[in-house]
C-alpha cells in the first residue's frame, strides 16, 4: 500500500510550507510523502529559513526543494495550510487542516525558530495520527 501524500500549502510557497516539506521528509518519510506548493511562487526559498534549517537540522532545502505551483503536485490525500491570513488555496483531498502559523518572514531568528519548532511538533503529531490509520 502506498503512503499518503501530504501537501503543505501557502500562497507563495517560499517559507513555512518549505520548512514543513523538509521536516516531513526528514522526520516522517516512513509514514507519508511530503510536498509543498502555492498559488504563486517566489524566485527562491526564504533565505532565513534556508540558513536556520541548515543550522538546526543539517537540511539544505535549496538542494532538494524549489518553489512549486499547486498544478505541479500529484493527487494529494492530506492538505495542510499554513495559516495564510488570506483565502488559502484550494486543493482536492481526503483530509484538510490549517496550522494557523504566523509568517516569520522579516522577523528575528528567535521568532523564526519558534515557528520552525511548531512545525516540527505538528509534523510529529501528523506522523503519529497517520501512522495509526
C-alpha positions in Angstrom: 0.0 0.0 0.0 1.3 3.4 -0.9 2.0 6.1 1.7 -0.4 9.0 2.0 0.7 12.2 0.1 0.7 15.3 2.3 0.8 18.8 0.7 1.9 21.8 2.8 0.2 24.8 1.1 0.8 28.5 1.3 0.2 31.3 -1.1 3.8 31.9 -2.1 5.4 28.6 -1.3 8.6 30.3 0.0 8.9 29.8 3.7 6.6 27.8 6.1 5.4 25.3 3.5 9.0 24.6 2.5 10.0 24.1 6.2 7.1 21.7 6.6 8.0 19.8 3.5 11.7 19.5 4.6 10.8 18.4 8.1 8.1 16.0 6.8 10.8 14.3 4.6 13.3 14.3 7.4 11.0 13.1 10.3 8.1 11.3 8.7 9.1 9.8 5.4 8.4 6.3 6.8 4.7 7.3 7.2 3.9 9.9 4.5 5.3 11.6 1.4 5.7 15.4 1.8 5.2 18.1 -0.8 4.8 21.9 -0.8 3.2 24.3 -3.2 1.4 27.6 -3.6 -0.8 29.6 -5.9 2.2 31.9 -6.6 5.9 31.2 -6.5 8.9 33.2 -5.4 12.3 33.0 -7.2 13.9 31.4 -4.2 13.1 29.9 -0.8 13.3 32.3 2.1 17.0 32.7 2.9 16.5 32.9 6.7 14.5 29.6 6.5 17.3 28.0 4.4 20.0 29.2 6.9 18.2 28.2 10.0 17.1 24.7 8.7 20.8 24.1 7.8 21.9 25.2 11.3 19.2 23.3 13.3 18.7 20.1 11.3 21.5 20.0 8.7 18.9 20.2 5.9 19.8 22.1 2.8 16.3 22.9 1.4 17.8 24.6 -1.7 19.4 21.3 -2.7 16.2 19.3 -2.6 13.3 21.7 -3.0 12.0 24.5 -5.2 9.0 26.8 -5.3 6.1 25.0 -7.0 2.6 25.7 -8.1 -0.4 23.6 -7.0 -0.8 22.2 -10.5 2.6 20.5 -10.2 1.5 18.3 -7.3 0.4 14.6 -7.7 -3.0 13.7 -6.3 -2.9 14.6 -2.6 -4.5 12.8 0.4 -3.9 15.4 3.1 -3.7 19.2 2.6 -2.2 21.3 5.4 -2.5 25.1 5.0 0.0 27.1 7.0 -2.3 30.0 8.1 -2.2 32.3 5.2 -4.4 35.1 6.7 -5.9 35.3 3.2 -8.1 33.0 1.2 -5.9 29.9 1.3 -5.5 27.9 -1.9 -7.9 25.0 -2.5 -6.7 21.6 -3.4 -8.9 18.4 -3.6 -8.1 16.0 -0.8 -9.4 13.4 1.7 -8.4 15.5 4.8 -7.7 19.2 5.3 -6.3 21.1 8.3 -5.0 24.6 8.9 -2.0 25.0 11.2 -2.5 28.8 11.7 1.2 29.6 11.8 2.4 33.2 11.7 4.7 34.0 8.8 8.2 34.6 10.3 9.5 36.4 7.2 11.4 39.5 8.1 11.3 38.7 11.8 14.1 37.7 14.3 15.8 34.4 14.3 14.1 33.6 17.7 10.7 34.1 16.1 11.7 32.0 13.1 12.9 29.2 15.3 9.6 29.3 17.3 7.7 28.8 14.0 10.1 26.0 12.9 9.7 24.2 16.2 5.9 24.5 16.0 6.1 23.0 12.5 8.3 20.2 13.8 5.8 19.4 16.6 2.9 19.4 14.2 4.8 17.1 11.7 5.4 14.6 14.5 1.7 14.8 15.6 0.6 14.2 12.0 3.0 11.3 11.7 1.5 9.7 14.8 -2.0 10.2 13.5 -1.4 8.9 10.0 0.7 6.1 11.4 -2.3 4.5 13.1 -4.8 4.8 10.3 
